[in-house]
Amino acid sequence: MPCTPHTPFHQRRAYLGWALASSAASLASPAVRAEVVNVSSAELLARQLKPEGIALDFAPLADTGASVPLTAKLVAPAGLLITAIEVFVPENPNTRALKLNLAQPMSSFAFSTRLRLAGSQDVWVVATLSDGSQRGLSAPTVITSSACFDGS
């Protein structure tokens, strides 16, 4: 029964209770929650990821870390396809900023996004290939303060 202004008070309460319960249940389901993955710069370096096939366009200097643009172009080696792409910002509280699972593996893929950075750091793009191997490349950026510190 739809809730209208003429619906009795107790029926409206029941409807609102049902709506809130279903909303809470959907938010608590594992399909809706994002998986938190935290990886340090040292862990990414220890993977010894090969950079071949990845090109990044990332500002080496940004006024603030509020919205730093990133463009990535990826090309898989011959005979392999790209199945997933991750972007890591190791100095942020949640280090994995983006994970793309490609529904259809592709030989090349390009994307642009904006990242919120907690400070100056290397940003990593890691591609997973159809054989399970990974390729990765990092690009540094320095966050400056745009405020004027004039002592006069």
Residue pairs with C-beta under 8 A, 6 or more apart in sequence:
1 7
1 11
1 15
3 11
3 12
3 15
3 16
7 15
26 32
27 33
36 94
36 96
37 94
37 95
37 96
37 99
38 94
38 95
38 96
39 88
39 90
39 95
39 96
40 90
40 95
41 90
41 91
41 121
41 122
44 88
44 90
44 124
44 126
44 136
44 138
47 134
47 136
49 126
49 134
49 135
49 136
49 137
50 135
50 136
51 135
51 136
51 137
52 77
52 135
53 74
53 75
53 76
53 77
53 127
53 135
54 72
54 73
54 74
54 75
54 125
54 127
54 135
54 136
54 137
55 72
55 73
55 74
55 137
56 70
56 71
56 72
56 123
56 125
56 137
56 139
57 69
57 70
57 71
57 72
58 68
58 69
58 70
58 71
58 123
58 139
58 141
59 68
59 69
59 141
60 139
60 140
60 141
60 142
61 141
61 142
61 144
62 68
62 117
62 141
62 142
62 143
62 144
63 143
63 144
63 145
63 146
64 143
64 145
64 146
65 116
65 117
65 118
65 119
65 143
66 116
67 114
67 115
67 116
68 114
68 115
68 116
68 117
68 141
68 143
69 112
69 113
69 114
69 115
70 87
70 112
70 113
70 114
70 115
70 123
70 125
70 139
71 110
71 111
71 112
72 85
72 87
72 110
72 111
72 112
72 125
73 108
73 109
73 110
74 82
74 85
74 108
74 109
74 110
74 125
74 127
74 135
75 107
75 108
76 82
76 106
76 107
76 108
76 127
76 129
76 130
77 129
80 129
80 130
80 131
80 133
81 105
81 106
81 107
81 129
81 130
82 102
82 105
82 106
82 107
82 108
82 109
82 127
82 128
82 129
82 130
83 101
83 102
83 105
83 128
83 129
83 130
84 99
84 100
84 101
84 102
84 127
84 128
85 98
85 99
85 100
85 102
85 109
85 111
85 125
85 126
85 127
85 128
86 96
86 98
86 99
86 100
86 124
86 125
86 126
86 128
87 96
87 97
87 98
87 99
87 113
87 115
87 123
87 124
87 125
87 126
88 95
88 96
88 97
88 123
88 124
88 126
89 95
89 97
89 115
89 117
89 118
89 121
89 123
89 124
90 121
90 122
90 124
91 117
91 118
91 119
91 120
91 121
92 116
92 117
92 118
92 121
93 118
97 115
97 116
98 113
100 111
102 109
105 130
109 127
115 123
117 123
117 141
117 143
119 143
120 140
120 141
120 142
120 143
121 140
121 141
122 138
122 139
122 140
122 141
123 138
123 139
123 140
123 141
124 136
124 137
124 138
125 136
125 137
125 138
126 134
126 135
126 136
127 134
127 135
127 136
128 134
129 135
